């Protein structure tokens, strides 16, 4: 857990999808230092943003990780392609087109910044979510899931 503001870190990622494993390890380490107990969301968001940059821009993206609060961080991916990312119907493209929908679902907010030059930065702010538990079973008539409290037993029914 971190109560200290961490300085941002910048990583140049080779323009090869095989380099994503090393990037994910760096992102997970930074997220732990920011206080994330579960790093899944930041790992997936970083992977999706960098994959998009490599596939669509074809250049080595620059990833910047910035702490924006306790258990909250920004993942920014700069590339040299001036085109903004846009929604793609994944059902028309087979297995492609889910990336930005995944980023939008897992992040608090996301967007695109133009910072001079010919490229762009696609960023997402991710905040660790409290885990959910089912309250009254599942199926017809079930109540909605509720966030777990800090000392709640996930196996105990409310």
N, C-alpha and C positions, 0 to 999 in steps of 0.2 A: 504494500500500500504506500502511496506517495502523497505527502503533504507539501512537497517541494515542487516548484515549477521547474520543469526540465527545459533545457534549451532545445530548439528544433534540431532535427537531424536531416541531412540531405543525402540521398543515395542515387547514384547513376546506375540504372539497370541496363544491362546489355539488351539489345533488341532481339532477344531469343526467348521463346516461351520456356525453355529449359532453365532459365535463370530465376523463375518464380519461386522455387523452393528456398533459395538463399534469401530472397526478399521477404518471404513469409516469416522466416526465422527472425529477421531483424524487426519486423513489425510486431511480432508476438513479444519479443523482448522489451520493446519500447512500451507496448500496451501494459505489460506487467509493471513496469516502472511508473506508469501513470496511475496504476491502482486497479486495473481490470483483473477480476478473478477469472473471467471467462473471456478468452481472446478470439473466439470463433468469428464473431461479427467483423472485427477489424481485419482479421486475416482474409476473410472472403471478400470484403469490400476492396481491400488493397489488391488482391489477385484480379478481381474483375476490372478495376480501373487500369491497372498496368497491362492486362491482356488486351483491353480495347486499344490502348496507346500503341502497343507493339503491332497488333494486327492491322489497325486502320491507319496509323501514321507511319509505321515502318521505320521509326527512328528510336534511338535509345532514350527512353523517358527518364526524367528526373523526378524522384519521389521525395517529398518533404513531409515529415511527420512532426506535428506540432501539438503539444498539450494545450488544451483550451479550458481545462477545468479538471477537477478530480473525477477520474473514470470517464473522461471525455477527451477526444483527440480529433484532429483533422488530418486526413490523408489527402495530399495534393499531388497530382501527377501532371507534369508539364511535358508537352511534346511539341514537335515542329509543324504539325498539321493545323492549318487555320480553320478547318471545318469543325463546326460544333457537333457533338454527338447528338443523335436523335433517336427517337423510339423506332424500333423495327418490330414488325409482327413476327414473333418467333415461329408461328405456325406456318408462315409462308416460306421461311428460311430453314426449315428442318431443325437442326440443333443450335443454330445461332440466334441471337437476338434477346436473350434473357438477361444479359449483364446489367444494363441500366435499371431494369425492373428489380433485380436483386439488390443493387446499390440503394435504390430508393426505399426498398422495404427494410433494409438493415441499418440505414443511416437516419440520423435525426433530420438532416437536410443535406442537399448537395447542389452543385451548380458548376458554371463555367466562368472563368475569369480570362479576360484579354489583358495582357501586360506588355503591350508593344511588340514589335517584331512580327513574325508571321505565324507564331504558334498560339497555343492556349494552355490553360491549366484547368483540369477537371478535378474538383475537390469534393470531399464528403466529410461531414462531421459525424462521428460515431460516439454514442454514449452507451455505457454498459447498462443493459436492461436488467431489472430484477426478474428472477426466474418466476414462472407461473406454475400453479398447481390446479388441478380440477377440484371443484368444491363438492359437488354432489354427483359424482360419477360422470358417465358420459352417455350420450344417446338422447332420445327424445325427452324433452322436459329438463335437461341438465342445466344447471346454472353456469354462468360464464366463469372462466378461470380468473383467479385473483392473484395479485402479486404476493409472494411470500414475504413475511416479515423478517427482520434480522435474526430472530431466534426461533422462527417457525420450524416445525418438524414437517418435512415434505411428505411424509407417509401418514400423518395424522389427518383425519377428515375434520373439517370445520363444523 
